[in-house]
Amino acid sequence: MIEKACSFWIEPAEFRCILTHGATDGEGNAILDIGIAVEAIDKFAGLAGDLGRLIVARGNHVHEIRPDLLSFPIKQYQWSGPDLAIISRSAKQLANIVGDRKTLLPKPEIADGGPSWEQIISALAPLPDTVFMVTRG
């Protein structure tokens, strides 16, 4: 994995990931409230419903929501902090899905009291160098 400052939606890539958690609302829609995921709601009609159905059917895992758009869980619940076990599992699942194809992953934001940046980087270690952690450019 390599950090890169760029425009998430403009930078060429075969896959883009949105950071997610396992929460759904009363109608079964995924609650998309983390950074780039909020922008994705406006770009992809029905995204919250599609991801919600995947979460309910298959759990809080990396899912291919669209042919080039993947979920990347970093926590279990909407109000919980980043969970290192979930991030590590997501990194392994993402690596298996994308292989050597260029993939953009937003840099996870860390709240006070959460895991350190060093711990997050360690959890992301399974990601290949074709995955770029995007910081706003």
RAMO-V357803 format. One record per residue. SS is DSSP state (H for helix, E for strand, L for the rest). BURIAL is 1 if it has 9 or more other ideal C-beta (glycine too) atoms within 8 Angstrom, else 0. Layout:
# RAMO-V357803
{{SS,BURIAL} {SS,BURIAL}}
This chain:
# RAMO-V357803
{{L,1} {E,0} {E,0} {E,1} {E,0} {E,1} {L,0} {L,1} {L,0} {L,0} {L,1} {L,0} {L,1} {L,0} {E,1} {E,1} {E,1} {E,1} {E,1} {E,1} {L,1} {L,1} {L,0} {E,1} {L,0} {L,0} {L,0} {L,1} {L,1} {E,1} {L,1} {L,1} {L,0} {L,1} {L,1} {H,1} {H,1} {H,1} {H,1} {H,1} {H,1} {H,0} {H,0} {L,1} {L,0} {L,0} {H,1} {H,1} {H,1} {H,1} {H,1} {H,1} {H,1} {H,1} {H,1} {H,0} {H,0} {H,0} {L,0} {L,1} {L,1} {L,1} {L,1} {E,0} {E,1} {E,0} {L,0} {L,0} {E,1} {E,1} {E,1} {E,1} {E,1} {L,1} {L,1} {L,1} {L,0} {L,0} {L,0} {L,0} {L,0} {L,1} {L,1} {H,1} {H,0} {H,1} {H,1} {H,1} {H,1} {H,1} {H,1} {H,1} {H,1} {H,1} {H,1} {H,0} {H,1} {H,1} {L,0} {L,0} {L,0} {L,1} {E,1} {E,1} {E,1} {E,1} {L,0} {L,1} {L,0} {L,1} {L,0} {L,0} {L,0} {L,0} {L,1} {L,0} {H,0} {H,0} {H,1} {H,1} {H,0} {H,0} {H,1} {L,1} {L,0} {L,0} {L,1} {L,1} {L,0} {L,1} {E,1} {E,1} {E,1} {E,1} {E,0} {E,0} {L,0}}
